Amino acid sequence: MESYLVAVAVVTAIYMLMTFGLNLQYGFTGLINFGLVGFFAIGAYTSALLVMAGWPLLPGFAAAALLAALAAWPVALLSLRLRIEYFAIVMLGFSETVRLVITNERALTGGVQGIPGIPSVAQALGVEGIDGNLLTLILLVVAVILVLAVNWRLVHSPFGRMIQAIRDDEEAVRSLGKHPGRFKVTVFMVGSAFTGLAGAFYAHYVTFVTPEQFVPLLTFYVWVAMIFGGAGRVGGAAIGTVVLIGFLEGSRFLRDALPGVSEVEMASLRLGVVGVALMLLMRFRPDGILGAPSAGTKKEG
Amino acid sequence: MDTAYYLNLAFNGLVEGSIYALGALAITLVFGIARFPNASTGDLMTVGAFGGLAGTLAGGGLLGAAIAGVGVSAAVALAFHFLLFRNLARRSAVASMIASIGLAFFLRSALSFIFGHDQRVYDLPLTRAVLFGPIRVQPTDLQVMGAAAAALAVVFAVLHLTPIGRRMRAVADNPDLARASGINAGRVMAVMWLMAGGLAGLGGVLLGAKTVVTSEMGWDLLLPAFAATILGTIGNPIGAVLGGLLIGLVQELSTPFVGFTYKIGMGFAVLLLMLMIRPQGLFARNALVR
């Protein structure tokens, strides 16, 4: 039971890193990242490959976050030139392209077979005598606290007021003589670094990566978590993640209780529940379950 | 690698491109009139493909498949207009777009839950390929292109020859002015969703007739269809068709160079290139889009 709770906590923390990243990008700045899973995959493969090539763990993690941020840089520059709807489509295409590349570049990524035998956090650090997953969790909690602190500092600063102003009325920001571009690019890179770090933790936690772990559904798990908690609320992102994991784990118990439902059918059901959640949230609670019910006329983004 | 090889690739590209064109036309209608990129278009195509499957099982052949597929997906699109998108119309495009992704997941999940993940094929008579000069042509390919061309003709006739089509174009050009002139936007929306759903459904049936039907088939159509829409300028129906054919050509003709597996990526590459060089699309009349 204890090890199960640790495992659930690890997964929650990994999702939380991504939800904080997305919340910074969309919730605070209005940047629509539909390609989140692409940065997650970049982080996962980067750290897995580097650590297996002999790098120590922490530089591997740093490289994962850095590479995800660097991958976000050209995409962010594109966002400055595109209407938000176009940018959303481009991001979707970006994450699918990352998946195409890791599926096809067999020499580097193992293709569809993926990379097995990634050292766990404990193995990579050479630590013994402590439960490996517990060690992962401890490091993750440190990472979440760091990310939370960065998030909090960014949001409660002149920088934070600027990005929220960009979200609310970009034209007004421009008319004050400020250039939103630099702020948008920075936020996009920082959020993607969080996501890349989450990917690195994920790779060393499950010790196995394949392209099919990085499907668009994962992006929208994180979207549901963020919207559910309330976009633009740091605390909301945390609560939304907990609810999301509650659902994902709960559906596992539900399947055990319903012997007639196969794992494949359960996967379909999960997809359907995420779909229905997105539709119902947008229809009835676009400001999140914690926010005030929307009057239905508010212009957002 | 001779001329005949490339000619065959080009022909295949045009056949696939006419399927993308139907998806792109569905996207461009929704974008032009309801003003958001409908990410559920791909999975609406899957709904049409399964509807078509029911049509062939009932013994209707390809025609029965087309009628059943178009009917089912048009009905689904209209239902979700009333249940969902109509209520989101006053909010930003982002809200509708996120909801349309939810709808896409919901449709795919419902289909895969009911029908599983197996590949299915339409029960159509086997036919022999015919050689037109160096080009090898399957009769199915001709039927696919013929059906796509007929659908495009119907759409253009509706848009340009009927009163409701004129109103649709008015709403697409300037929604405020259209409303001020007394145009019933609700009616326009309903007809538009019927048309968009029907077009997507036909695209799904044609792809099902050409290849196989799976519950995941729609997703891979979404990016090429979006690319075609943007390539041909969003909201421009002729542009959507030409964009679809162009994306089909590029994808097929690129396979000797980048391999079969990167084909879908080529659609995305074309999209990116287009957005960087000429974000308003190839067929923009003026600065309608930034």
Chai-1 contact restraints between the chains, C-beta under 6 A:
chainA,res_idxA,chainB,res_idxB,connection_type,confidence,min_distance_angstrom,max_distance_angstrom,comment,restraint_id
A,R83,B,R290,contact,1.0,0.0,6.0,A-B,restraint_1
A,E85,B,P37,contact,1.0,0.0,6.0,A-B,restraint_2
A,E85,B,A93,contact,1.0,0.0,6.0,A-B,restraint_3
A,I89,B,P37,contact,1.0,0.0,6.0,A-B,restraint_4
A,I89,B,F226,contact,1.0,0.0,6.0,A-B,restraint_5
A,G93,B,L223,contact,1.0,0.0,6.0,A-B,restraint_6
A,G93,B,F268,contact,1.0,0.0,6.0,A-B,restraint_7
A,T97,B,G265,contact,1.0,0.0,6.0,A-B,restraint_8
A,T97,B,F268,contact,1.0,0.0,6.0,A-B,restraint_9
A,L100,B,G265,contact,1.0,0.0,6.0,A-B,restraint_10
A,N104,B,T261,contact,1.0,0.0,6.0,A-B,restraint_11
A,E265,B,F113,contact,1.0,0.0,6.0,A-B,restraint_12
A,S268,B,S109,contact,1.0,0.0,6.0,A-B,restraint_13
A,S268,B,S112,contact,1.0,0.0,6.0,A-B,restraint_14
A,S268,B,F113,contact,1.0,0.0,6.0,A-B,restraint_15
A,L271,B,F105,contact,1.0,0.0,6.0,A-B,restraint_16
A,L271,B,S109,contact,1.0,0.0,6.0,A-B,restraint_17
A,G272,B,F106,contact,1.0,0.0,6.0,A-B,restraint_18
A,G272,B,S109,contact,1.0,0.0,6.0,A-B,restraint_19
A,V274,B,F105,contact,1.0,0.0,6.0,A-B,restraint_20
A,G275,B,G102,contact,1.0,0.0,6.0,A-B,restraint_21
A,G275,B,F105,contact,1.0,0.0,6.0,A-B,restraint_22
A,G275,B,F106,contact,1.0,0.0,6.0,A-B,restraint_23
A,V276,B,F106,contact,1.0,0.0,6.0,A-B,restraint_24
A,L278,B,I98,contact,1.0,0.0,6.0,A-B,restraint_25
A,L278,B,G102,contact,1.0,0.0,6.0,A-B,restraint_26
A,M279,B,L84,contact,1.0,0.0,6.0,A-B,restraint_27
A,M279,B,A99,contact,1.0,0.0,6.0,A-B,restraint_28
A,M279,B,G102,contact,1.0,0.0,6.0,A-B,restraint_29
A,M282,B,A95,contact,1.0,0.0,6.0,A-B,restraint_30
A,M282,B,I98,contact,1.0,0.0,6.0,A-B,restraint_31
A,M282,B,A99,contact,1.0,0.0,6.0,A-B,restraint_32
A,R283,B,N87,contact,1.0,0.0,6.0,A-B,restraint_33
A,P286,B,A95,contact,1.0,0.0,6.0,A-B,restraint_34
A,T297,B,R90,contact,1.0,0.0,6.0,A-B,restraint_35
A,K299,B,S92,contact,1.0,0.0,6.0,A-B,restraint_36
A,E300,B,S92,contact,1.0,0.0,6.0,A-B,restraint_37
A,G301,B,S92,contact,1.0,0.0,6.0,A-B,restraint_38
A,G301,B,V94,contact,1.0,0.0,6.0,A-B,restraint_39
